[in-house]
């Protein structure tokens, strides 16, 4: 029988995950079907349990349910436990195993696709919410010189830094206004792009050649990308991160690691064709 998977969220109709996993399945010759599952805002658990009871093997979780998915998982990977958020569930016979592939997806995109080694670099992480929490551990694991977390409210940045302080890389928390200048890599993990804002931080954080990455992709990221390019940085959207985190989820489910390069190329061609 064909194994079933889905991306669960609200909204979910925009998700490109079904196309990504269809390409992964074809590439690796896996018999699986991947769909979109719209969960009511007040009925996520019921929708998830019904999907699992119908014989599904696992799912991805998107906004706004990653924290609820963490609570529902009976077992967590180390990176999910560190983030306190789950974006990937595997429905094992003994329980639900929760993982968080966002950080690995981000780091793999930066280092493999953008060809920017993070070791010894100065990294600025903008935001201290769930998106930032999901990637900070993986950023640290790449051994940068320092990671600065900036946020509108300092206490949230401090709490996120404190939860990762044992990982052996210098960390700093600051407000948006205190963001350090001339960073090597700037990652926007806030929702500012959804509101059409160019950037939540001042352009002094950039220098010629800074990699400036917004976790959003498509039209939502365009304001940030234009802002970065106008100040001499190298702009990058979150499409590569999306593909790379999907590959991590595919490996978590199937034990096979697909080649992301042709998939990302196909998606970028699709975006360009529709713009």
Secondary structure, 3 states (H helix, E strand, C coil): CCEEEEEEECCCCCCCHHHHHHHHHHHHCCCEEEEEEECCCCCHHHHHHHHHHCCCCEEEECCCCHHHHHHHCCEECHHHHHHCCCCEEEEECCEEEEECCHHHHHHHHHHHHCCCCCCCCEEEEECCCHHHHHHHHHHHHCCCCEEEEEECCHHHHHHHHHCCHHHCCEEEEEEHHHCCCCCCEEEECCCHHHHCCCCCCCHHHCCCCCEEEECCCHHHHHHHHHHHHHCCCEEECCHHHHHHHHHHHHHHHHCCCCCHHHHHHHHHHHHHHHC
